[in-house]
C-alpha cells in the first residue's frame, strides 16, 4: 500500500475543462503552508494592481507596512513596504493556478492597467495556458490554467514520455508521481 493519497480532494483547484468554475475567494484564517513576500515602494499602487488586475482581495493590512492579499485558499501574498524595488523583474517567477476562463480576463485587465505588463497567453508543452505578468514592484507572476486533457494530443505524448499517464490508462493512478 502506498503512503500517498489523492490530494486533489484538499485542493481548491477545480478539474480542468471548458466549464471549470473558479472557487470563491477564501476569507478564512489558516496556517499558510507557503506564501510570497513581495517588497514594494508604493504599497497603495501595488495593492490596487493586485486587486484590480490579478483578482486578489485584501485579507488584512498594517497601515503603511504590510498588506496580506489572497485569491483562493493557499494563494497568499504579503506586500511589504520597502525603500526600493529591483530595477527589473528577476528570472524567478511565482505561479498561481486559475481556470481557463480567467486567463484572458487577467491579461486584458492587466494590460489596461499597465500596457506592457503581460507576456502571453501561451500554451505549454505540459498542457497549461499561461500568462506572465510583471507587477508594479517588478515581481514575475504567472497565471496558469490546466487545459482539458486530450489523450491524442502532443501534450499527452509529452507527459507520457516522462511517465505521467491519465487516470484509467496503464497504472492510472501515477503512484510513482504522487
N, C-alpha and C positions, 0 to 999 in steps of 0.2 A: 504494500500500500504506500502511496506517495504522501509526503508531508505537505504537498501543495494543494490548493483548492481554487475554485473558480472565483477569483477576486472581483469579477465584474459585478457581483451582487452588492458590493460596497462602493462601487464607483458611481459618480454622478453622470458619467459619460454614457449617453444612450447608444444603442446598437446603430451602426451606420445604415443609412438608407435615405431615399429621397423624401420620406415623410418624417424623418427623425425630428423630434421636438426637443429643444434645449431645456434643461431643468430650470426651475425658478432660481433666482439668486438666493443664496443660502445665508441667512442672517444669524444663525446660531453660533454659540461660542464653543470651541473645541481646542484641544491641544494641537497646534499646527504641526503636521509631520514634515512640512517643508514650506518655505516661502522665500520670496525675493525681497531684498532690501535695496532700494534704489535711491541714491543721493540726488537732490535737486536744489538748484539755487533759486527757484521760483516755485514754491510749494503750491500756490493757488493755480498757476498756469498748468502745472503738471497734473494736479487733481482734475482740473477741467478737461484736459485732453484724455486722461484715463477714463473718466466718467462718460463724457460725450462721445469720444472716438472709439474706445475699446470696450465700453459696456460694463465697466466696473461700478460699484457704489461705495460710498464712504461708510465703513462699519463704525469707525470712531476716529477721533483725532485729538492730538495735544496741540493746541494753537501755536503756530509758528515753529513747531518742532517735528511733528510726525503725523502722517495720516495712514490709517490701515484701510486698504481697499480690498474688495473681494468681488468675484463673479459667482461661480459655482462653489460648492463645497471643495475645499482643498486648493482653491485658486486664490491665494493671498499674496498681496504686495504691500510692503511698507515703504512709503515715500518719506524720506527723512531730509530735513533741511541741511544744506551743505554750503560752504563758501563758494565752491565752483563745481562744475561737472566736466567730464572728459570733452576734449575738443571734437572728437569723432566717436562713433559707436565702436565698441570692441568687437572682435571676431566672435566671441561667445554670445549665445542667444539664450533666451528663456522662452519656452513654448507653452501655450495654453490651448487645451482642447476646446473645440467648438463643433457645431454641426454644419453641414454643407450650406444650409440656407443662411448662415450667418457670415460666411466668408465675404461675399460680395458687399454686404452692407457695411462691414467693418472697413473694407477697402474704400468704399465711397465716402463714408463719414470721415475717415482719417485723411483722405486726400482733400476733402472740403476744408478741414481744419488746418492741415499742413500739406500743401500740394506735393511736395517731394518726399513725403514720409513713407511711402509704401512701395515695396517691390513685390510684384505678383498681382493676382494669384497665379500659382503654378502647380501642376500635378507632379507628384514624386514617383519614383520607381517602387516605393513601398506602399502605394495605394492611398495616399492622402492628397488633399488640396491645401496648400499652404500660402499664407500671405505674411510677408515680413514687414514690420512697422518699426521705424526709428522714432522714438518718443522725444518730447522736448528736452529731456535730460540725457539724450543720446543712448538710451537703452535699446538693445536689439530684441524686439518681441516678435514671436512667430505665433500666429493663429493657425492651428492645424485641425483639419476635419477629415475623418476617415471617409473614404468613398465606399459605396456599396461594393461588395466583393463579387467579382465576375471570375468564375473558375477558368474561363477560357482566355483571360487577359494576360498581357505581358507582365503586369504587376503580380498576378497569381504565380506565373512561372518564376519571377524574381524571388518571391517568398519561398516557393517550393525548393528552389536551388539552395537555400540556406536551411532547409529542414522544417519550414513552417507550412503546415497544411491546414485547410479549413476543417472545422468540425465535421465528422461523418466521412472523412476521406482518410484512408490509411489508419494510423493510430487514432487520429481525430481529436485527441484532447491535448496535443502538444505538450505532454508532461515534461519533456526534456526542456521546454522553454518556459514553463510555468514558474 
